[in-house]
Amino acid sequence: MIRRNLMRAGAVVLTASMLGISVVGCGSSKETASVTAVNDEAAPQAESAITSAINNELAISTTSTLKNNTRQQTVYVFDDATGKQDHTTVSTKVTDAKGETSSTSEESSKEAPVTIKVSYTLNGKEISPEELVGKSGKVKIRFDYTNNEKKEIMVNGQPQTAYVPFTVATGLMLDNEKFTNVEVTNGKVSKVGSDIVALGVTLPGLKDSLNLKFNDEVLDLNIPEYFEVSADVKDFALEMSLSVVTSNLLSDMDLDNLSLTSLESKLTELQTAADQLADGTVKLQEGTQQLEDNVPALVSGVSALNDGAATLSAGVGSYAAGVSSLSAGAAEVDSNMQTLSSSLSTLYNTLNDNEFDTKVASLNEGINGASGLFASLSNGMSSYKNQYETAYADAYQKIFKANYMQELQARSMTPDMDAQAESLVKTGVENDLAGKGITADANIDSAAYMTVALCKLYAAQSSAGSADDTIIQNIVKLNQFAAAYKAMYDSYSKLKAAGLDTGVASLAGAIGSFDTYREGTLCSSLYALNAGAAKLQSEGTAKLAQGASTLNANNDALTSGAAQLANGTETLNNAASTLSSGVAQLNTGAITLKDGMAEFNKEGISKITSLAGADVQTAIDTIDEVAKLGSNYKTFTGSTGNYDSSVTFVYKTAAIQ
């Protein structure tokens, strides 16, 4: 509330006056208001709203109920829109010792104790109230107050001019549809219900009344003596304004304890506080110096941190790319492993279902068993050899031998020369065969050779008319046997040379059986490989792919976090230089503060605390006497009699419409 603010301000004024310090008085600031909507019905109630606002802010009431043996006088001063006094009505209410109340009202031509002057400007130019009606633009309304109640007081035996310490509170009702961007000087904007009131408070004449000096220097106390309202206005119109004037502000203050002794106590406290503050600034500067000394290490550490964060961010980027590749590769490995496992399972099941192991065992038995291939081949060869030898011997006896005897006879040879005769015959046959590209060798080829020879001999005998059908049949068989023998022998030789017999046995042993597990066999290894591949896929590559996928899914968060960390450390690094500069400035400022506080304590506070003397006592006496003027001002007209009296002035300034 303004009243409390004024009382606090008054206390500041008193203390300042005692200490010899120039201060700005109460209510000298500007306050900007955004006025909300005002109910249209509020306009006729402007006086009530303004009075309510003043009562709320200053606790001044013109309608209070009086105690017994009291006299209250309310003076209504009616002014025109410029503040010129038109007429005055004095209302007096008396409550006697029995509690009976009587009221009187009279007109007075006496000049009011405070004169109000109201001036108006539109867009920076002064304008009369009548001309302002309906205008729009930047409007200022200023209230200047003149205190007419000049009195003489005695201070230290010397006469001194002073004014009754009136407090003036002025309120205006503003239509928010017309007034916007409202600013006030020496006051505030108050709200009463839904109504908005611009309220100002001044103390006209108080500055001149105090006229305080210290060491022959007059204190410049900025105590408000005017109230101003400025606003952007559309279609100007203004309800009446109301001012309440009372003289009891200083008398309401507790001045009984105001003495030189108490002041000296306060000054001692002030000096102690100043000394502590000076010591504090020294410690503050020591702290800022230590801070400045350690900032380089901090800046260096932050720089290293920033470099590390940048490296980390780049490394995380590379790591993320690797994880992405790992995830793709792991997924591909798992897919391939699934294919491999499926293929191995198919292979295993196919071989097992088709009895691959038993068939290979049967093949081995067929080749190497007692009735196997090689045994059959060997037996066939033996049988053929016997047949060949029998057929050959028979043919030889029947054909070759007969021809041999004929040849002997033709050559006049004896039987004991068979060997020679046989050689001659063979030589002739060889020559005939050689011409046809057929040569004899020392092995089975001699069978074919001999077949040709026997056939040739048979032909020779046939031409002589001595052929035998059985010989022909035997020769045909011999020829067939020779071909079969030749084929079997070739196959036998090749298989033996290739080691088929031992190879098939080894193969059968290496393949093993699907029914019996034996380490190192194909069937057992294929079983283990099939089971291992399935387990590797389900418990290995599948989990690897899943883990890599999860790892890859966190890439964005990881890279984003690393990037944010790098950005943060870069910001921190950039700020570190600013911090270094700021700490240096802080330390410089702390040094200045320390030196300034030392000088202020020495040249200011110490001198102030040494001022407690005649000037201070004079200030106390002056304030006390001015306060008495206010408390003694109890009536505007007539005697107070024996009543406890008070008087309040209510100024009503005419509306502009």
C-alpha positions in Angstrom: 0.0 0.0 0.0 1.1 3.6 -0.7 0.6 4.5 2.9 3.1 1.9 4.1 5.5 3.0 1.3 5.1 6.6 2.3 5.8 5.7 5.9 8.9 3.7 4.9 9.9 6.6 2.6 9.4 9.0 5.5 11.7 6.9 7.6 14.3 6.9 4.9 13.9 10.7 4.6 14.5 11.2 8.3 17.5 8.8 8.4 18.9 10.4 5.3 18.5 13.9 6.7 20.4 12.8 9.8 23.2 11.2 7.8 23.6 14.0 5.3 22.8 11.9 2.2 20.8 13.1 -0.8 18.0 10.8 -1.6 15.1 10.5 -4.1 11.8 10.9 -2.3 8.8 8.6 -2.3 6.8 7.8 -5.3 9.2 9.3 -7.9 9.1 6.3 -10.3 6.9 5.7 -13.4 4.5 2.9 -13.6 2.9 1.7 -16.8 -0.5 0.2 -16.8 -2.5 -1.9 -19.2 -6.1 -0.9 -18.2 -8.7 -3.6 -18.5 -12.3 -3.1 -19.4 -14.4 -0.9 -17.0 -18.1 -1.6 -16.7 -20.2 1.2 -18.2 -22.1 1.4 -15.0 -18.9 2.4 -13.2 -18.8 5.9 -14.7 -21.5 7.3 -12.4 -19.7 5.8 -9.5 -16.3 7.5 -10.2 -16.3 9.3 -6.8 -17.1 6.1 -4.9 -14.4 4.2 -6.8 -11.7 6.9 -6.3 -12.6 7.3 -2.6 -12.3 3.5 -2.2 -8.9 3.4 -3.9 -7.6 6.2 -1.7 -9.0 4.6 1.4 -7.3 1.3 0.4 -3.9 2.9 -0.3 -3.7 5.5 2.5 -6.2 4.2 5.1 -7.9 7.6 5.0 -11.7 7.4 5.5 -14.2 10.3 5.3 -17.0 8.1 6.7 -15.5 6.6 9.8 -17.6 6.4 13.0 -16.3 8.7 15.7 -15.6 7.8 19.3 -17.1 9.6 22.1 -16.0 13.2 22.7 -14.6 13.6 19.2 -15.0 16.1 16.4 -14.4 15.3 12.8 -14.4 17.9 10.1 -14.5 17.1 6.4 -13.9 20.0 4.0 -15.2 19.6 0.4 -13.4 21.8 -2.0 -15.1 22.0 -5.4 -12.7 23.1 -8.2 -13.2 23.6 -11.9 -11.3 21.4 -14.5 -8.2 23.6 -14.1 -8.2 23.3 -10.2 -9.5 26.7 -9.6 -11.5 26.8 -6.4 -15.2 27.4 -7.0 -16.8 26.9 -3.6 -16.2 25.1 -0.3 -18.5 23.1 1.9 -17.5 22.2 5.5 -19.2 19.2 7.1 -18.6 18.8 10.9 -19.6 15.7 12.9 -19.4 15.8 16.7 -19.9 12.9 19.1 -20.2 14.1 22.7 -19.3 12.4 25.9 -22.6 10.6 26.0 -22.1 9.2 22.5 -24.7 11.4 20.9 -23.8 12.6 17.4 -24.7 15.9 15.7 -23.8 17.2 12.3 -23.6 20.6 10.7 -22.8 21.8 7.1 -21.9 25.3 6.0 -20.4 27.1 3.1 -17.0 28.7 3.5 -15.2 31.3 1.4 -11.9 30.6 3.1 -9.1 29.5 0.8 -8.2 25.8 1.1 -4.8 25.0 2.7 -3.6 23.3 -0.5 -4.1 24.8 -4.0 -4.3 22.5 -6.9 -3.4 23.5 -10.5 -4.4 21.1 -13.3 -2.8 21.5 -16.7 -3.4 19.5 -19.9 -1.2 18.9 -23.1 -2.2 17.2 -26.3 0.7 15.9 -28.4 3.2 18.0 -26.5 1.1 21.3 -26.7 -0.8 22.8 -23.8 -4.6 22.8 -24.3 -7.6 23.9 -22.3 -10.0 21.4 -20.9 -12.8 22.6 -23.1 -10.7 22.2 -26.3 -9.5 18.8 -25.3 -13.0 17.3 -25.3 -13.4 14.7 -28.1 -9.7 15.0 -29.1 -7.4 12.1 -29.7 -3.7 11.8 -29.3 -1.0 11.7 -26.6 -2.5 13.4 -23.5 -0.8 14.4 -20.3 -2.6 15.6 -17.2 -0.5 17.2 -14.5 -1.5 18.1 -10.9 0.7 20.7 -9.2 0.1 21.4 -5.5 0.9 24.5 -3.4 0.9 24.3 0.4 -0.6 27.6 1.7 -0.3 26.7 5.4 3.0 28.4 6.3 3.9 28.5 10.0 6.8 29.5 12.2 8.6 27.0 14.3 11.5 27.3 16.8 14.5 25.1 16.4 17.4 25.4 18.9 15.9 28.8 19.9 15.9 30.1 16.4 12.7 30.9 14.4 12.2 28.9 11.2 9.5 28.9 8.5 7.7 25.6 7.9 4.6 24.2 6.3 1.9 22.0 7.8 3.0 18.5 6.4 0.0 17.8 4.2 -0.2 14.5 2.3 -2.2 14.8 -0.9 -3.7 11.7 -2.6 -5.3 12.3 -6.0 -7.3 9.8 -8.0 -8.7 9.7 -11.6 -11.2 7.3 -13.1 -10.0 6.3 -16.6 -12.2 4.8 -19.3 -10.1 2.0 -20.7 -11.9 2.3 -24.1 -10.5 5.8 -24.3 -7.2 5.6 -22.4 -4.5 3.1 -23.3 -0.7 2.9 -22.5 -1.3 4.7 -19.2 1.8 5.9 -17.3 1.9 7.8 -14.0 4.6 9.8 -12.2 4.6 9.9 -8.4 1.9 7.3 -8.2 0.4 4.1 -9.4 -2.5 2.5 -11.2 -5.0 1.0 -8.7 -7.9 -1.3 -9.3 -11.1 -1.2 -7.2 -13.4 -4.0 -8.1 -13.7 -3.8 -11.9 -12.8 0.0 -11.8 -9.4 1.4 -12.7 -8.0 4.4 -10.9 -4.8 6.3 -11.5 -3.6 7.3 -8.1 -0.9 9.9 -7.1 0.6 10.9 -3.8 2.6 14.1 -3.0 3.8 16.0 0.1 3.8 19.7 -0.9 6.0 22.0 1.1 7.8 19.2 3.1 11.1 19.7 1.4 11.1 23.4 2.2 9.9 22.8 5.8 12.8 20.4 6.5 15.5 22.5 4.8 18.1 20.2 6.3 21.8 21.0 6.3 25.0 19.2 7.2 28.3 21.1 7.4 26.5 24.1 5.9 25.4 22.1 2.8 21.7 21.9 2.1 20.4 18.3 1.5 18.7 17.8 -1.9 15.6 15.8 -0.9 13.5 14.9 -3.9 10.1 14.8 -2.3 7.2 14.6 -4.8 5.1 17.8 -5.2 3.2 17.0 -8.4 1.3 14.1 -10.0 1.2 13.4 -13.7 -0.8 10.9 -15.9 0.0 10.3 -19.5 -1.8 8.1 -22.0 -2.8 7.5 -25.6 -6.4 8.8 -25.8 -9.2 8.4 -28.2 -12.2 10.8 -28.1 -11.1 12.4 -24.8 -13.5 12.6 -21.9 -12.8 12.5 -18.2 -14.9 11.9 -15.1 -14.4 14.1 -12.1 -11.1 13.6 -10.1 -10.8 13.5 -6.4 -8.0 14.6 -4.0 -7.8 13.8 -0.3 -5.6 16.0 1.9 -4.6 15.1 5.4 -1.9 16.3 7.8 -1.4 13.3 9.9 1.4 11.4 8.0 4.3 12.5 10.1 2.3 12.4 13.3 1.5 8.7 12.5 5.2 7.9 12.5 6.9 6.8 15.7 9.2 9.8 16.3 9.3 9.4 20.1 12.4 7.2 19.9 14.1 9.6 17.5 17.2 10.9 19.4 20.8 11.6 19.0 21.7 8.6 21.3 19.7 6.2 19.2 21.2 7.7 16.1 24.7 7.3 17.4 23.9 3.7 18.1 22.7 3.2 14.5 25.8 5.0 13.2 28.0 2.6 15.2 26.1 -0.3 13.6 26.6 1.4 10.2 30.3 1.7 10.8 30.6 -1.9 11.9 28.7 -3.1 8.9 30.8 -0.9 6.6 34.0 -2.4 8.1 32.7 -5.9 7.6 31.7 -5.0 4.1 35.2 -3.7 3.4 36.8 -6.9 4.9 34.3 -8.9 2.7 35.4 -7.1 -0.5 39.1 -8.0 0.4 38.2 -11.7 0.8 36.1 -11.5 -2.4 39.0 -10.1 -4.4 41.3 -12.8 -3.0 38.7 -15.4 -4.2 38.4 -13.8 -7.6 42.2 -13.7 -7.9 42.5 -17.4 -7.1 39.7 -18.1 -9.6 41.5 -16.1 -12.3 44.8 -17.9 -11.5 43.1 -21.3 -12.0 41.1 -20.4 -15.1 43.9 -21.1 -17.6 44.1 -24.7 -16.4 40.3 -24.9 -16.6 40.4 -23.5 -20.2 43.2 -26.0 -21.1 41.2 -28.9 -19.7 38.0 -27.8 -21.4 40.0 -27.6 -24.7 41.4 -31.1 -24.3 37.9 -32.3 -23.4 36.5 -30.7 -26.5 39.2 -32.3 -28.7 38.5 -35.7 -27.0 34.8 -35.3 -27.6 35.3 -34.5 -31.2 37.6 -37.5 -31.6 35.0 -39.6 -29.7 32.3 -38.4 -32.0 34.3 -39.2 -35.1 35.2 -42.6 -33.7 31.6 -43.3 -32.8 30.7 -42.5 -36.4 33.2 -45.0 -37.7 32.1 -47.5 -35.1 28.4 -47.0 -36.1 29.4 -47.6 -39.8 31.2 -50.7 -38.7 28.3 -51.9 -36.6 26.0 -51.3 -39.6 28.2 -53.4 -41.8 28.5 -56.0 -39.1 24.8 -56.2 -38.7 24.3 -56.6 -42.5 27.1 -59.2 -42.6 25.8 -61.1 -39.6 22.4 -61.2 -41.1 23.9 -62.6 -44.4 26.0 -65.1 -42.4 22.9 -66.2 -40.6 21.0 -66.6 -43.8 23.8 -68.5 -45.4 24.1 -70.6 -42.3 20.4 -71.4 -42.4 20.9 -72.5 -46.0 24.0 -74.6 -45.1 22.2 -76.2 -42.2 19.2 -76.9 -44.4 21.4 -78.4 -47.1 23.3 -80.5 -44.7 20.1 -81.8 -43.2 18.8 -82.6 -46.7 22.1 -84.3 -47.6 22.1 -86.3 -44.4 18.5 -87.3 -44.7 18.8 -88.2 -48.4 21.9 -90.4 -47.9 20.4 -92.0 -44.9 17.0 -92.5 -46.5 18.7 -94.0 -49.6 20.9 -96.3 -47.5 24.1 -94.8 -48.9 26.2 -96.5 -46.3 24.8 -100.0 -46.8 25.1 -99.6 -50.6 28.8 -98.6 -50.4 29.3 -101.6 -48.0 27.6 -103.8 -50.6 29.8 -102.4 -53.3 32.9 -103.2 -51.3 31.6 -106.7 -50.7 30.9 -107.1 -54.5 34.4 -106.0 -55.3 36.5 -107.6 -52.6 34.3 -110.4 -51.3 34.7 -114.2 -52.0 32.2 -113.9 -54.9 33.2 -110.3 -55.8 34.1 -108.7 -59.0 37.8 -109.5 -58.9 37.1 -113.0 -57.9 34.6 -113.4 -60.8 37.0 -111.8 -63.2 39.8 -114.0 -62.1 37.6 -117.1 -62.4 36.4 -116.1 -65.8 39.9 -115.5 -67.0 41.0 -119.0 -65.7 38.0 -120.6 -67.4 38.7 -118.8 -70.7 42.4 -119.8 -70.5 41.5 -123.4 -70.1 39.0 -123.2 -73.0 41.5 -121.4 -75.1 44.2 -124.0 -74.3 41.8 -126.8 -75.1 40.5 -125.3 -78.4 44.0 -124.2 -79.4 45.4 -127.7 -78.8 42.6 -129.3 -80.7 42.9 -126.9 -83.6 46.6 -127.2 -83.5 46.5 -130.9 -83.7 43.8 -131.0 -86.4 44.9 -128.1 -88.6 48.4 -127.0 -87.8 49.8 -130.4 -87.2 48.3 -131.7 -90.5 49.6 -128.7 -92.3 52.9 -129.1 -90.5 53.2 -132.7 -91.8 52.4 -131.6 -95.3 54.9 -128.8 -95.1 57.5 -131.3 -93.8 56.8 -133.6 -96.6 57.1 -130.8 -99.1 60.4 -129.8 -97.7 61.6 -133.3 -97.2 61.9 -132.8 -93.4 61.6 -135.4 -90.8 59.2 -135.3 -87.7 62.0 -134.5 -85.4 62.2 -131.1 -87.0 58.7 -130.0 -85.7 60.2 -127.0 -84.0 61.8 -125.8 -87.1 58.7 -126.4 -89.1 56.5 -124.5 -86.6 58.9 -121.7 -86.7 58.7 -121.5 -90.5 55.0 -121.5 -90.4 54.8 -118.8 -87.7 57.3 -116.7 -89.6 55.1 -116.8 -92.7 52.0 -115.9 -90.7 53.8 -113.1 -89.0 54.9 -111.6 -92.2 51.4 -111.8 -93.6 50.0 -110.1 -90.4 52.7 -107.5 -90.3 51.6 -106.4 -93.7 48.2 -105.7 -92.2 49.6 -103.8 -89.2 49.2 -106.7 -86.8 52.1 -107.6 -84.7 52.4 -110.4 -82.1 53.4 -109.7 -78.5 54.4 -112.0 -75.7 51.1 -111.9 -73.7 47.5 -112.4 -74.4 47.6 -110.7 -77.8 49.2 -114.0 -79.1 45.7 -115.5 -78.8 44.4 -113.2 -81.4 47.5 -113.7 -83.4 47.1 -117.4 -83.3 43.4 -117.2 -84.1 44.4 -115.4 -87.3 47.0 -117.9 -88.0 44.7 -120.9 -87.4 42.1 -119.2 -89.6 44.6 -118.8 -92.3 45.6 -122.5 -92.0 42.0 -123.5 -92.0 41.4 -121.5 -95.2 44.4 -123.2 -96.8 43.0 -126.6 -95.8 39.5 -125.7 -97.0 40.9 -124.9 -100.4 42.4 -128.4 -100.3 39.0 -129.8 -99.5 40.0 -131.1 -96.0 38.1 -128.6 -93.7 36.2 -129.8 -90.6 33.1 -128.1 -89.3 34.0 -128.7 -85.7 37.2 -126.9 -86.2 35.3 -123.9 -87.5 33.1 -123.9 -84.5 36.0 -124.2 -82.2 37.8 -121.4 -83.9 34.7 -119.1 -83.6 34.5 -119.9 -79.9 38.2 -119.4 -79.6 37.7 -115.9 -81.3 34.9 -115.0 -78.9 36.9 -116.2 -76.0 39.8 -114.1 -77.1 37.7 -110.9 -77.3 36.1 -111.6 -73.9 39.4 -112.5 -72.5 41.0 -109.4 -73.9 38.2 -107.1 -72.5 38.3 -108.7 -69.1 42.0 -108.6 -68.9 42.1 -104.9 -69.8 39.5 -104.0 -67.2 41.2 -106.1 -64.7 44.6 -104.5 -65.4 43.2 -101.0 -65.2 41.2 -101.6 -61.9 44.2 -103.2 -60.3 46.4 -100.4 -61.5 44.0 -97.9 -60.0 43.7 -99.7 -56.7 40.0 -100.1 -57.0 39.9 -103.0 -54.7 41.8 -101.3 -51.9 40.1 -98.0 -52.7 36.6 -99.3 -52.4 37.5 -101.1 -49.1 38.9 -97.8 -47.8 35.9 -95.9 -49.0 33.5 -98.3 -47.3 35.5 -98.0 -44.1 35.6 -94.2 -44.4 31.9 -93.9 -45.0 31.0 -96.1 -42.0 27.3 -96.6 -41.1 24.4 -94.3 -40.2 23.3 -96.9 -37.6 26.6 -97.0 -35.7 28.5 -93.9 -34.5 32.2 -94.2 -35.1 34.6 -91.3 -34.9 36.1 -90.3 -38.2 33.6 -91.9 -40.6 31.7 -90.0 -43.2 28.3 -91.0 -41.8 29.2 -90.1 -38.2 30.9 -86.9 -39.3 27.9 -86.0 -41.5 25.6 -86.6 -38.5 27.8 -84.4 -36.3 28.1 -81.8 -38.9 24.3 -81.7 -39.5 23.6 -81.4 -35.7 26.5 -78.9 -35.3 25.3 -76.7 -38.2 21.8 -76.5 -36.8 23.1 -75.6 -33.3 25.6 -73.1 -34.8 22.7 -71.4 -36.7 20.2 -71.3 -33.8 22.6 -70.5 -31.0 25.4 -68.8 -32.9 24.7 -67.0 -36.2 21.0 -66.2 -35.3 22.0 -64.6 -31.9 25.0 -62.9 -33.6 22.6 -61.4 -36.2 20.1 -60.5 -33.5 22.8 -58.9 -31.3 24.3 -57.0 -34.3 20.8 -55.8 -35.2 20.2 -54.5 -31.7 23.6 -52.9 -31.6 22.9 -51.3 -35.0 19.5 -50.1 -33.7 21.3 -48.1 -31.0 23.6 -46.5 -33.6 21.4 -43.3 -34.0 21.2 -42.7 -30.3 24.9 -43.4 -29.8 26.0 -41.1 -32.7 23.4 -38.5 -31.7 24.7 -38.5 -28.1 28.3 -38.3 -29.2 27.4 -35.4 -31.5 25.5 -33.6 -28.7 28.5 -34.2 -26.4 30.8 -32.8 -29.0 28.6 -29.8 -29.6 28.3 -29.3 -25.9 32.0 -29.4 -25.3 32.5 -27.1 -28.3 30.0 -24.6 -26.7 31.8 -25.1 -23.4 35.1 -24.5 -25.1 33.9 -21.4 -26.8 32.4 -20.2 -23.5 35.7 -21.0 -21.7 37.4 -18.1 -23.4 34.5 -15.9 -22.5 34.7 -17.2 -18.9 38.4 -16.4 -18.8 37.7 -12.9 -20.0 34.7 -12.6 -17.6 36.7 -13.8 -14.7 39.5 -11.4 -15.5 36.9 -8.6 -15.6 35.4 -9.9 -12.4 38.7 -9.9 -10.7 39.4 -6.4 -12.0 35.9 -5.3 -10.7 36.6 -7.0 -7.4 39.8 -5.0 -7.1 38.0 -1.9 -8.0 35.2 -2.8 -5.5 37.8 -3.5 -2.8 39.6 -0.2 -3.3 36.3 1.7 -3.7 34.9 0.2 -0.6 38.0 1.0 1.3 37.8 4.6 0.1 34.0 4.8 0.7 34.5 3.5 4.2 37.3 6.0 4.8 35.9 9.0 3.1 32.2 8.3 3.3 30.9 6.1 6.1 33.6 7.1 8.6 32.9 10.8 8.0 29.2 10.2 8.2 29.6 8.4 11.5 31.6 11.3 12.8 28.8 13.8 11.9 26.7 13.0 15.0 26.7 16.5 16.4 24.8 19.8 16.3 23.6 19.4 12.7 22.1 16.0 13.4 20.4 17.3 16.5 19.0 20.3 14.6 17.6 17.9 12.0 15.9 15.8 14.6 14.4 18.9 16.3 13.2 20.3 12.9 11.5 17.0 12.0 9.9 16.9 15.4 8.6 20.4 15.1 7.2 19.8 11.5 5.5 16.7 12.8 3.9 18.7 15.5 2.5 21.1 12.9 0.7 18.2 11.3 -0.7 16.8 14.6 -1.8 20.2 15.8 -3.7 21.0 12.5 -7.2 19.9 13.7 -9.7 22.2 12.2 -10.4 24.3 9.1 -13.0 26.6 10.6 -14.0 27.3 14.2 -12.8 26.2 17.5 -12.2 22.6 18.4 -13.5 23.1 21.9 -12.6 20.3 24.2 -13.0 17.6 21.5 -10.4 15.3 20.1 -10.5 16.9 16.6 -9.4 16.0 13.1 -9.9 17.5 9.7 -9.8 16.0 6.2 -10.0 17.9 2.9 -11.7 16.4 -0.1 -11.1 18.2 -3.4 -13.6 17.5 -6.3 -12.3 18.6 -9.6 -14.9 18.9 -12.3 -15.3 16.4 -15.1 -14.4 17.1 -18.7 -17.2 15.9 -21.0 
